[in-house]
């Protein structure tokens, strides 16, 4: 029996427009909406649907990639059907050494067996523009893909219906095991082949990703553990911030950032801002709230950074020496107010008092509101019930229920430390911002070391 995931498994992202072997009618077509600016297209020729894959097809393209034996991969593709027709939206996919979970041959090149991918997700669902789907027609998920050996593999795509275009194929051991990389209709998600994460479809100097259905806003939260003390006990700020750069957020909430304390004896808020500006080539805007409310003093605190200019900022002192850093931004014409805090680590009574101070103060700022931070409380606690009862929804809980939560296979509940104490809440009763993907990021290196004793939380919103 093969295992579910290998510790060394990596996301496989193939840009079809870079196919190295193209045979027959398949054609590379320049397309600014496609990954790498190109797609593979099977032109409409009025051919009937192919019911059985060919062992030696006349029309196909192939690509090579690296993957591990003993790892379960979820297969996804992004396709576009000519004239948005459901009769032009499917293909057959084969591999040179794919196997079942028990090790038997499956979907092999040179055979008449293949796994079928179809854009339309159900009878009558329809297709529109680019869309992601897996190898199952319906609301369930298709067969996982396994490989007999570790190393280089070949994927072959042969036509089932003409009129189909493909620009991305994904084999995901972790990130997209339970949820698609993007939408099934009118999608604009381009994945980074190096990381498997979504990347902007606009120019590198843009501060947002505009889509046909809104603008993507990525919010990241991380308790840094005194500025970047890893689980190996070493303070290493670049190690932590390189992960931030890789995640490519628009707004970042940091807790436990140190300003001229014995944890490094350095101005970490300024270092964080300068490092991100150097690595991303973009201007970052900052709100810093020292933990005890001495705004100009040194010490530990909460840091809010944004690629969008702040239209308003505020800081607030809660009881028992805890603070809030707040910033307002404008995204796609919508005001969004984001507050970060770090509640008391020792007492539920103190946390409840702080939660009951936070929510009425925050209500004085315009919608849409996002509150995020290390709450030091369980999502089901009395303290967090007070937040939810004040008009906020738990982003991870909603994502888990909705099937768009992502975490490592050995962390199915989205623990950010020993439990799920780092949380993000979005105000209810608003339709302008909608979470579409929530991830607890696995930052372990090959030795299992993390840059902080907390895992970061990343939420992708669509702003309409």
KANORHU-V429442 format. One record per residue. RES is the residue in one small letter. PSI is psi in whole degrees, -180 to 180 (NA if undefined). D_FIRST is the distance of its C-alpha to the first C-alpha in Angstrom with 2 decimals. Layout:
RES;PSI;D_FIRST  RES;PSI;D_FIRST
This chain:
x;133;0.00  x;151;3.80  x;166;6.59  x;-36;9.45  x;144;12.20  x;142;13.51  x;-26;16.86  x;6;18.47  x;140;17.49  x;153;20.69  x;139;21.98  x;116;22.66  x;116;26.04  x;129;27.61  x;108;31.29  x;-31;31.75  x;-9;35.41  x;18;34.42  x;136;32.64  x;-18;33.31  x;118;33.32  x;123;35.16  x;137;36.04  x;-137;38.38  x;-16;39.52  x;139;37.22  x;140;39.52  x;128;39.44  x;129;41.72  x;135;43.19  x;114;42.60  x;-18;43.49  x;-5;41.17  x;159;38.09  x;134;35.90  x;16;37.75  x;19;40.54  x;153;39.08  x;158;36.96  x;130;35.78  x;136;37.71  x;101;37.67  x;150;41.36  x;123;42.55  x;10;43.81  x;21;44.03  x;152;41.15  x;165;39.40  x;134;35.78  x;123;33.38  x;-26;31.35  x;131;28.95  x;151;27.68  x;141;29.38  x;-34;27.82  x;78;30.87  x;154;32.15  x;-22;35.65  x;118;34.87  x;166;32.01  x;155;31.35  x;153;28.69  x;158;27.68  x;156;25.56  x;165;23.58  x;137;21.34  x;165;17.77  x;147;14.79  x;155;11.56  x;18;8.54  x;137;10.86  x;123;11.40  x;134;14.99  x;130;17.47  x;128;19.95  x;154;23.65  x;156;26.86  x;122;30.53  x;167;32.88  x;129;36.49  x;136;37.96  x;134;41.41  x;25;44.02  x;44;41.33  x;131;40.57  x;-14;37.50  x;13;37.89  x;39;37.24  x;18;34.09  x;160;30.99  x;166;29.16  x;141;26.23  x;135;23.64  x;163;21.65  x;161;19.88  x;-27;20.07  x;37;16.41  x;149;14.39  x;169;11.17  x;177;9.28  x;-22;6.17  x;0;4.84  x;3;7.11  x;149;10.31  x;144;13.51  x;140;14.90  x;42;18.24  x;140;19.35  x;138;22.84  x;2;24.99  x;176;23.63  x;22;24.93  x;138;21.73  x;162;21.70  x;140;20.96  x;134;24.30  x;137;25.80  x;133;28.96  x;-51;31.23  x;134;32.68  x;-10;30.47  x;165;32.03  x;122;34.88  x;-4;38.07  x;-35;36.57  x;170;38.12  x;153;37.62  x;114;39.81  x;-155;39.68  x;144;36.50  x;145;33.48  x;143;29.79  x;164;27.13  x;-162;23.47  x;48;22.09  x;134;23.07  x;98;26.61  x;-174;27.33  x;-12;26.78  x;-172;23.05  x;153;20.52  x;-178;18.87  x;138;15.44  x;152;13.63  x;130;13.63  x;161;11.07  x;147;12.37  x;-36;11.70  x;161;14.06  x;136;15.91  x;-145;19.51  x;135;21.71  x;162;20.66  x;135;22.97  x;137;23.27  x;133;25.73  x;120;27.60  x;155;29.73  x;142;32.25  x;-41;31.86  x;139;35.08  x;160;37.80  x;0;39.23  x;140;36.02  x;145;35.91  x;135;32.89  x;-21;33.26  x;139;29.92  x;133;26.23  x;136;23.70  x;110;20.00  x;120;19.48  x;-19;16.75  x;-65;19.21  x;-41;22.74  x;34;22.36  x;-31;19.07  x;-10;21.30  x;146;24.67  x;154;26.24  x;-24;27.99  x;-162;31.27  x;158;33.19  x;-19;32.84  x;146;36.56  x;43;39.12  x;151;36.63  x;18;37.72  x;120;34.60  x;124;34.22  x;146;31.29  x;118;31.77  x;-25;29.49  x;-33;29.60  x;-21;28.47  x;-2;27.15  x;153;29.84  x;143;32.68  x;158;35.80  x;141;39.36  x;-3;40.43  x;-173;44.00  x;160;45.81  x;-15;44.87  x;-4;48.03  x;151;47.41  x;3;46.68  x;166;44.88  x;108;42.79  x;140;44.78  x;172;43.05  x;-16;44.29  x;9;43.40  x;-168;44.36  x;134;43.83  x;132;40.68  x;122;41.26  x;120;38.63  x;129;39.28  x;140;37.55  x;142;37.99  x;124;37.27  x;116;38.62  x;-9;39.14  x;76;39.66  x;39;43.17  x;-4;42.94  x;36;39.69  x;114;38.97  x;177;35.29  x;-6;32.97  x;3;34.08  x;6;37.64  x;130;38.97  x;116;41.12  x;89;40.08  x;-47;41.38  x;-38;40.34  x;-43;36.71  x;-46;36.77  x;-25;38.90  x;-32;36.87  x;-39;34.07  x;-46;36.73  x;-41;37.84  x;-36;34.31  x;-20;34.04  x;53;37.42  x;164;38.91  x;-33;42.38  x;139;43.17  x;131;41.90  x;122;42.42  x;136;42.32  x;158;42.97  x;44;44.14  x;132;45.76  x;136;48.43  x;105;51.91  x;47;53.73  x;-180;52.32  x;-9;51.28  x;73;47.72  x;-19;48.52  x;53;52.23  x;160;51.86  x;85;52.32  x;-38;48.69  x;-43;49.50  x;-39;51.51  x;-44;48.92  x;-50;46.15  x;-47;48.35  x;-40;49.51  x;-45;46.06  x;-38;44.65  x;-40;47.75  x;-43;47.41  x;-30;43.72  x;-17;43.92  x;21;47.48  x;157;48.36  x;136;50.74  x;142;49.31  x;144;51.39  x;140;51.20  x;126;52.04  x;131;51.92  x;107;52.59  x;142;53.25  x;-33;51.73  x;5;55.07  x;5;56.95  x;88;59.03  x;-32;58.37  x;2;59.97  x;166;58.89  x;170;56.14  x;-176;53.12  x;152;49.64  x;-170;49.10  x;135;47.39  x;129;47.27  x;124;47.00  x;143;46.73  x;141;47.02  x;-22;47.30  x;139;49.62  x;141;53.12  x;130;53.79  x;-16;56.47  x;146;56.90  x;158;55.69  x;158;56.18  x;150;55.38  x;136;55.69  x;117;56.01  x;169;54.29  x;162;55.36  x;36;54.14  x;53;54.07  x;153;51.28  x;169;51.76  x;136;50.66  x;130;50.70  x;142;51.19  x;143;51.47  x;138;52.24  x;165;51.21  x;120;51.85  x;122;49.00  x;36;49.75  x;5;53.00  x;135;51.40  x;132;52.25  x;127;49.25  x;125;49.86  x;129;47.22  x;137;47.65  x;140;45.64  x;171;46.11  x;104;44.75  x;168;45.57  x;135;46.57  x;-12;43.85  x;-24;45.42  x;124;47.00  x;-33;46.00  x;-42;49.73  x;-43;50.33  x;-39;47.40  x;-41;48.74  x;-42;52.16  x;-41;50.78  x;-40;48.81  x;-16;52.01  x;-37;53.93  x;-50;51.44  x;-43;51.22  x;-34;54.98  x;-45;55.64  x;-30;52.87  x;-19;54.28  x;-5;57.35  x;154;55.49  x;152;54.79  x;154;51.68  x;142;48.93  x;139;47.79  x;126;44.64  x;134;44.44  x;152;41.72  x;179;41.20  x;106;39.93  x;-13;41.12  x;26;40.07  x;154;39.44  x;150;36.68  x;-26;36.65  x;5;37.69  x;164;40.55  x;-37;44.21  x;-45;44.82  x;-27;42.34  x;-35;43.58  x;-39;46.97  x;-48;45.71  x;-39;44.00  x;-19;47.08  x;1;49.19  x;39;47.53  x;149;44.23  x;141;40.63  x;113;37.53  x;-43;35.76  x;-44;32.26  x;-43;32.54  x;-41;33.72  x;-39;31.01  x;-43;28.26  x;-32;29.90  x;-4;30.48  x;17;27.03  x;24;28.29  x;141;27.27  x;132;25.08  x;171;23.62  x;149;20.77  x;-31;17.51  x;11;18.40  x;58;21.91  x;-23;21.72  x;6;25.26  x;36;26.89  x;133;28.25  x;-17;30.76  x;-118;31.29  x;-10;30.32  x;-170;30.78  x;77;32.05  x;-17;35.62  x;122;36.14  x;154;36.97  x;131;38.60  x;137;40.84  x;139;42.47  x;144;45.71  x;168;45.72  x;17;48.15  x;147;47.71  x;-2;46.38  x;-29;46.97  x;133;43.80  x;118;40.38  x;135;37.10  x;-11;34.48  x;133;31.74  x;128;31.19  x;135;28.95  x;114;28.47  x;132;27.95  x;107;25.53  x;15;27.93  x;139;26.02  x;-171;26.50  x;-19;24.29  x;3;25.52  x;8;24.99  x;137;28.74  x;152;30.23  x;-16;33.82  x;165;34.77  x;1;33.63  x;153;33.25  x;143;30.96  x;153;32.91  x;130;33.10  x;128;33.72  x;125;35.12  x;124;35.96  x;152;38.93  x;125;40.66  x;114;44.40  x;NA;46.51
